[in-house]
Amino acid sequence: MNAVLTALGVPDDIQAFFGAEELVFTYGCHYEHYTQEFHRVPTTTHLWTAGSLVTREVIITPTAMEAIAYLTLHRHKYHRLENLTCVAVGNLPHRSQLKWISEHLSGKKFTLVFPRDLLGNLADIKIAAAIKGQHVAFKHLPTSIEIQFKRLIFQFAEDELSLNKFEKFTALRTGCRTAKPKSAYTFLEQLKNEPIK
């Protein structure tokens, strides 16, 4: 087991599921590296995955460490880890990553776990639309976000934008759930500030 994860309260079964002896996670030829001093996250066209691809549920996060933190804080919702696939996209979801997710993981139940901020909400929308084979384009205006979808343009105030609101306005039903931490920017930050003992 990993001493850093153990100090954060990450259970042994979650550490084993992620194979987290060393906190270096491979995204093709790029790496995510986590220590108590820094967290290096790649911007890449490749993905990091954990678990089997033959599962019922997929959790998509920006980083492997966010997946570990999310599962640690929500272990009670996931009784059988073998029924999960975790996917991390790095700093920025790339079209080739989204294509792979859509082609290899369609028909699954998806939970999107991105930061509780504007970029996290945009990632939720981009990934959820891609899972349904749809493309969205964003434009940042002085006080709002413009989203182009199916040759239509929708405008949202930054502080009101969410996947749920996007689905209501566009009538796109993705079936994706989102999970946002209530007391922090990310679940990893929450776990670091409130370690499980």
Buried (B, 14 or more C-beta within 10 A) or exposed (E): EBEBBEEBBBBEEBBEBBEBEEBEBBBEEBBBBBEEEEBEBBEBBBBBBBBEEEBEBBBBBBBBBBBBBBBBBBBEEBEEBEBBBBBBBBBBBBEEBBEBBBEBBEEBEBBBBBBBEEEBBBBBBBBBBBBEEBEBEEEEEEEBBEBEBEEEEBEBEBEEBBBEBBBEBBEBEBEBBBBBBEEBEBBBBBBBEEEEE
